Amino acid sequence: MNEIPFNIADMFERVADRIPQRTASICGDARITYAELDQRANQLAHHLLSIGVKTGDHVGVYLYNCNEFLETTLACFKIRAVPINVNYRYVAEELAYIIENSDMVACIHGREFIPELAGLKGVIGKLKHCIFVDDDTSEDPAIIDSQAYEEVLSAQPDRRDFSPRSEEDLFVLYTGGTTGAPKGVMWPHKALYFAALGGNSTLHPDGPIKTAAQIGERVDPNAEMVCAPLAPLMHGACWWAALSSLLAGRVIVLYPGRSFKASEIWPMLAQESVNIIALVGDAMAIPLLDEIRANPSKWDLSSLFVIGSGGAVFSKWVQQAFKEIFPNLIVTNSFGSSETGLQGGDNGKACDGLGRIARNEFADVVTAEGKFVTPGSGEQGYLARSGHIPVGYYNDAQKTASTFLNIDGRLWTLTGDLASVQEDGTIVVYGRGSNCINSGGEKIFPEEVEQAAKSHPCVLDALVVATPDPRFGSRVAAVVSVRPGTQLSLEELMEHCSQTIARYKLPRELHIADHICRSASGKPDYRWAQQFALQNPPIDGEAP
């Protein structure tokens, strides 16, 4: 067996050679096999080389969900370049920031985004090459000298004749920037594989993988598994889930919609006989739950056996509701971040927080001063990871220094989630420390209050923020959207929440919004919620 590095391109090629005719990715009517995905990625890789893209250069991926997103990712890896995820919701200033901050030299983009890129002409320095993926728009590519994706592929060979790669090649994931400007998290391929792409899986009979060359052997040509990561590929949770599925030889089903619609998701899952759903918290799970409750026997979902969430709060009542509808369903809730990968799963034990994970030599709780929290002390610190972790933030030494700490000769990354260590050694995770509300000295985590609020039958979605209080400094304010045809009062919400959380955590203000602003992946927009609560008077009595 020829040894290969733990490089995503090398490992994917082994899988593609093992199951060349298996469908790799489905997005709407577009389907592509593993062999076709590999060949098209080779063609794009050759084109990128021909225009001067070199090892370590950054290539933007400015696309809605499509198979070309995966082709571009693999093409970059094949020539040791770095794909950069671009949020398609960015306005001009944000788009300019990520292009400049990432030192992007080329960009694969949807034709519809030509006006946005055209508005940056003369502003962006290093971005010299654009390639457009056609869509149903008629934007003029000549405005930005963009080449047609299919044309550049057709002019190139599909052979693999690239230079050797390294497991230290970088994967850079730009975070959503909900707490500031987007940050490019730099992951070596090997670290990412073991932290987030399935390298540490213990489900295989032979245990975790030992050599990269084994990856092809572990794919069963006769057993096909279908996975649907439902978020946009430009979000890390979906991007990683898709790559993890490719390296496991699964069929990927991508949602082609431009906005999340549960009424379109369930028929897609039934049509493609999906086995595994990967979603991002309640923002996706609750609409899916509502839709299946309203149509309990409409679709054949007998193939489904796993729903997994990561990257956002997945409330316990929502998990239980899915289990009641699908008695044989496995429901998982994972903790992690762009800086840690998968850090563990909620073990289901009751606790005063979002959940518990196991403490071990690679997962602990660390204070901002770089000290480990003593088990059972009640002290809070930040959930931290060591071992397979990123090497820092691209072009940001200051944030790197504050997030990646060297403690006793080992590098740890701090997630931003506050946590404590119990006497039994388990870690209780509370939520983002930056969002913590201090009300009269009491620390209140919005995520915990949101879980309680969203379990109210009238509540469709909710975010919790702090508003000024003359006595306690801050008070808990709930910004809520209600289900059509329902009404809600603050008194009703407080009474409902008091069944699951302490009274000092209860919302003291209720603000009704038509909808709750979130990112395309379901990430909460707390800045919007704070502004809404401050600019709109609280509801007294029933919601309109």
N, C-alpha and C positions, 0 to 999 in steps of 0.2 A: 504494500500500500504506500503510495507516494504521499509524503507529508506535505501539508499545506498549512498556512497560518490561519489563525482565527480571524480571518478577514471576511466580511459579509459577501463580497463578490466571489471569492474563492469557494466559500461554502455554498452559495446559491448555485454556482456552476455544477457542483457535485450533485445537488438535488435535481437540477434540470436534466442532467445526464441520466439520472436514475428513473425519472418519470417524464420523459420528454412530451408525451402525448396527453398528459393530464391537463385539464384546465387549470390555469394558474390564477386568473383574475377575470371577474365578470363585473361590468359596470353598465347597467342598462342593457342595451342590445349588443354591446361590444364584449367579445370574449376572446381570450388569448391563452394559448397553451404555454407550458413551461419552456418548450423549445422555441416557440415564437417570441416569448418575452426575452429569452436569452439572446436570440439573434437580433432582435430590434434594438436591444440595449447595446449590443456590439456595434451596430451601425451608427447609433448616436455617439457612442464613445469615439469611434473613428472620426466622426465629423468634429467633435470637440477638440480632438488632437489636431485636426487639420487647421483649425482657426487659432491655435496657439494656447489652448487650455493645458496647464501643466499640473504636475503633482502639487497638491495643496491649494490649488486655485479654487475659488468659491463660485458656484453656479446656482443662480436662483431658480426656484421651482414655484411659479406663480400661476397655479392652476386650481380649478375645482377638482373634485374627485374624478379620476379617469385613469385608464390603464397607462397612459403616457406619464403620469406622475411616477409610477413604479419603474417604468423604463428609464426615465431620467435619473432616478435615484441610483439604479444599478449601473447605468452608463458612467456616472461620475465615479462610483466605487471601482469600476473596472480600470480606470486610468488614474486612480488615486487622487481624484479631485473630490470636492466636498459639496454635496447638495445643500442648499439653504432654503428652508421652508419660509414662504412669504404668505402672510395673512391676506387673503383676497378682500378683506373688509377695510384694509388700511386706506386712509385718506392720504393726500399728497405728502404732507409733512412726515407722517409715519413711514410711508413707502420710501421716501428719500432717506430717512434715518437708517432703515435696515439695509438698504443698498450700500450706503456709505460705510456704516459701521462694520458690515461683513466684508468689505472690499470685494464686492461681487464683480466678476469680469464678464459673465454671460448670464442670460436669463431665458429660461423656457417658460413661455407664458401663453395664456389663453388669448385668442384673437380679440376678445371683448375688452381686454385690459390695455389695448393700444392707446386709448386716450389718456389713461393714467400715466403710462410710461412716457408718452409724448409730452406731458406737462412737466417732466423732469429734464428735458433736453437742455443741455448747457449747465445743469446743476450737478449731475452725476459724473464723476471723473473716470473711474476705472471700468465702468460698465460699457463695453464696446460691442457686444454681440447679442442680438435678440433672435429667438426662434419661436414662431407662433404655432400653436396647436389650433386647428380650425374648429369653429363652432357655428352656431346659427346666426352669427352677426356678420356684418359687412364692413367692419372697420378696415381702413386702408393701411396695410403693413408698411407701405413705402414711407409713411410719415416717420417711422423710427428705423427704417432700413432692416426690417425683420424678415427673416427667411422662413419659408413654409416647412414645418416639421417633416411631413411626409416626403417632401422633395429632397431635403438634406439626407434623410435616411436612404432613399432609393439610390443615391449617388455613392454610397459607401458599402464596403464588403461586410459580411456578417460573421467573419471568422474571428476566433480568439487568438490574437497574436500580440498581447499586451505584456508589458514589463512585469516582473514579479512585484507582488504587493506585500504589505506588512500588516500585522495585527495591531500596530500602533498608528495606522492611518486613522484620520479623524472623521467622526460623524459630528456635525454641529447642529444642535437643535435650538432654535430661537424660541424662547418662552413668549407667552402672550402679552406680557407687559401690563397686567392688571394692577400692579403695584409699582409702576414706573416704566421706564423705557425698556423695550425688549432686550433680553440678554442671550447671547449665543453660548450655550453650554457645550463644551468641547469634550466629546467622548472618544477615547480610543476604541477601535472596533471590538477588540477582545473584551474590554471592560463592559461595553454596552451589551455584547452578546450574553455574558454571564449575569449581568445585572437586570436586563430587561427583555431579552429576546429568546429566552428559554434555555439557555446554557446550563442553568442550575436545576433544571427540572428533575424531580425524583420519580416521575411517573413511569419512565421507561424501565423495563425489567432489569436492564443492566446499570441503572442508576445514571447520575449526571455524566455527560459526555466527557471523554478524557482527551481525545485528539480531534482536531477539526475534520480530518479525513473520515471519521466515523459518521459524519452527518448524513452522507448519502445512504449508508447501510441501514440507518435507522428509519428510513422512509419505506413504508410497505407499499409496493406497486399495486397491491390488490385491495388495499383498504383506503378509501377516500373519505376525508373529513372536510366539511364545509364550514367556514367561519365568516361571520359578517361583522367587521368592525364598523360601527355606525357613525362615528364622528368624521369630520373632514380629515383627509390625509395630511393637511397642513398642520394639524394638531398632533403633538407628540404621541398621545395615547393611541390614536388610530395608525399613525405612521409606524410606530413600534409594533402594534398588533399585526399589521399587514406584513412587515418584515419577518416577525416571529412565525407567522403562518407560512410564508414562503420557505423559510428554512426548515419547517416541519413537513413540507410537501402537501400543505392543505390547499383547498380551493378557497379563494378570497372573493366575497361578494361585497362590492362597494355600493353605497347608496348614491345615486346620481343626482338627487334633488339638490336645489340651491338653498333650501331651508328645511329643517326637520319637520316631517309630517308623518305622524304615526299611522295615518290612514293609508300611506304608501309603503310603509315599512313592513307591516305584517303580511300583505300579499306578496311582497318581494321575498320575504323569508320562506313563505309557503311554496312559492314557485320554484325556488332554488334548493328546497329541502335542506335548509340551513340547520346545522347541528349546534353551533356555538355563536352566541351574540356577545360582542364586546361593546359596552356603552360607557358613557361618562356621567355617572351619578343620576340624581333625581330628575334633572332637567330633561333627560331622555327617557328615563324609566317611568315617570308618572304619566306622560302622554301615552306611552305604550300601554301602560296598565289601564288607563281610562278607555282606550280604544278596544282592547281585548275584552274588557268587562261589558262594553256596549255591544260587542259582536262575539259572543262566547263560542259559537260553533261555525263561524263563517269561513275559517281557513283550516286546512289540514296542517297542523304544526306538530305532528307526531314525531318528526325527525329531531326536534329541538330537545336538547338535554342539558345545556349549560348556558346560563346568563352570568357574565362577569362584568364587574364595574371597577374602574380605577380613575383617579385624577380629580374626583369631586365627591361630595357627600352622597352616599347611597343609603338612605334612611332604612332603619331596621323594619319599620312597618311596611315599607315598599317591598323589601326582600320577602317578608312573610306573605304579603299579598300575592306575589308571583308563585310562591310555593303552594298556596292554596288553590290557585288556578291550574298549576302544573305540578301535581303531587310528586312526580318523579324527577323534577328539575333540580339540578345542582346550581345553587346561587352563591357566587363568591363576591367578596368585597375586598379590594386590595388597597394598601396604602403605598404611596410613593410620590415621586416628583420628577421634574426634568433633571434635577441634580442627583437623584439617587436611583432611578429606575424602580423596579418592584422591590419594596422593602418589607413586605409581609402582608398577610391577610388578617382581617378581623376574626378573632377566634370565637366570636359569638357569646363570650361571657358578659354578663351585665356589669356595667361600670359607669362612673360619672364622667363621661366623655364620649368621643365618637367610636371608640373601640380599643381593643388590645392587640398587641403583636408580641412575638417572642423576642426577648433580649438575648443577644449572643455576642460573640467576639466581633461581629461586623455591624451590629445594630445596638445603639445605646442612646443615652440622653446626656447632652453636654450643655453646659452654661455658656453664655456669650464670652466668658473669660477663659474658656477652654478647660473647665473642670468637669469631671464626671459626676452625675447626680448619685447620691447614696441611696440604694434601695430602701424603701420604707420611710424615707425622711420627709416625704411630702413636698420636697423642693421641686420646682419646675425648671426645665431647661428646654433645649431644642432637640427634636428627634434627629439623630445623626447616623451616618453610614460610613463604613470604612471598607477596605478591600477593593472590589471592582467599582471604581467611582470615576467621575470626570477629572480632567486636569485643570479646569478653571473656566473662566468666561473669556470669550474672544474679545480682544481689544478693550479689556476692562480689568486692569490690575487691582484697582481699589476694591471692587466688588468681589474679586477672586480672593483677596486677602481676608475679607470679612466673612466669607462663606466657607472657605476651605482652610481648616486649621490643622497644624501639626501638633499632635499631642503625644508626648512620650515616644517620639520617633515614628509615629504613624499618621497618615493624612486622613482627616475626617471631613465630610461635607455636612453642613447644617441645612436642614430642609426649610426652616422657617415655621414648622409646626411645633407648638409647645406641647410638652409631654412630661410625664413623671414615671419613676420606676417603683413598682409595688414591692412589698416584702417577698412575694413569691417569685420576683424576678421578671414579671411581665411588664411591658411598657403600655401605659394608658396614653392615647393620643387625644388631644383636646381640640386643636384647630390652629389656624394661622395666627401667630402671635401679633402680627401687624394689625389684625382686625379685632383683637381682644378689647372688650369694653370694661373700663374701670368705673364702677358705679359705687360711690361711697366706700372705696377700698376693696370691694368685691370684684373679682375677675370673672367676667362672663364671656364665653366663647360663642360668637354668632351661629356657628354651624350647629351647635347643640340646640339652640333655641329654634333655628330654622327647621330642624328635624321634627320638633314638637309641633310647630305651627303647621307644617305641611301635612301632618296626619289628621288635621281637622277636615271634615268632609267638604266644607265650602272652599277650602284653600287650594288653588291650583299651583301657585308657586309663591315663594317668599324669600326675602333677604332681610337680614337684621343688621342694623347699624346703630351708632351712638348719636344722640342729639343732646344739646346742652341742658343741664338741670341745675337750678339755682342752689339746691341743697346738697345733692350728691355728686355734682360735677358733670356726670353723664347719666343718661337714662337709656334704656333699651327701647328702640323704635323698630317696629316691624313694617316693612313695605311689602304689601301683599297684593296678588291678583286673585280674584275669586272666580269660581266656576260660573258659567252663564246661568242666569235665572236664580242665583242664590244671593243671600245677604249675610253680612257678618258685622258684629259689633266688637269693640275692644273687650267688653266684659265677657262675651262668649269665648273669645280667643284666649283670654287669660284663664278662664275656668278650664278650658280644654287642656291647655299647656300645663296647668298645675298638676295634672295627673301623672306627668312624666318628668318634670324638672322642678327644682326648688323655686319657691316663690320669689326670691331675690333676682332670679333670672327671667322672670316673666316680662313680656312686652308691656311697656307703660304708655306707648303710643301706637296707634294703628293708622297707617296710610294706605289707601287703596289706589292701585295703579292699573291701567288697562292691561299692561303686560310688564313682565320683569325683564330688564335688559341683561342679557348674557352674551358671551362670545358664541361663535358658530359651533364650538365644541361643548357648550353648556357651562363654561366657566362663569362664575358670578362677577358682575360688574359693580363692585362695592362703591366705587366713586360715583357712579350714576345714582345708586340707591341713597347715598348720603345726601347728594344734591337734591334729590326728589323729596326726601324727608324734611330737609331744611326749607325748601321753597313751597311746600304744600302743607296746609294746616292738617293736623290729625283729625281722624274721623271721631265724632262724638255720636255715639249711638250706632245705628245700623248703616252699613255701606249703601250707597245709592245703587 
